């Protein structure tokens, strides 16, 4: 595995983790997360917005 692939994988990991943190903080604050964050996590933002409160 080349260094480029390793660093790319590490960068993707940090991007995914950052999106998860940003989305969870937005939900905790009662706001919708940016559309890009759920998309990076593999969720459709439109479907995510339809999730109601418990």
N, C-alpha and C positions, 0 to 999 in steps of 0.2 A: 504494500500500500504506500503510495507516495505521500510526501509531506502535505501536498496541496489537498488531497482527499481527507487526510486526518484533520487539518485545520478547518476545512469546510464542514466536516462533521461536528467539530467542536463549536463552530460558529452557529450551525443550525440548532445545536442543543441549547446554547445561550439564548437564541432568538425564541425558541419554543418556551423555554422557562420564563423569559421576560414577558411573553404574551400571556402566559398562564397567570403570572403575578398581576399584570395590569388588568386582566379581565376579572380576577377575583377581587381585587381592590375596588373596582368600579361597582361590582355587584354588592359588595359589603356596604358601599356608600349609597346604595339605592339608585345608581345610575346605570345606563346601558354602556357596555364597553364599546370602544371603537370597533368598527366593522372589520378592521384588519386583524384584530386580536383573535376573535373566534375562528376566523378563516385560517389563520396560521396554526390553530389547534385542531383543524379538521372539521369544524362545525360550520354550518350554513348560518350566517348572521340573521337572516330572516326567521329561521326556525328558532334560533336562540332568543330572539326578541319576543316570541310567542310564549315563552316559558313564564308562567304566572308566579305570584308569590304564594307561599304556603301559609 
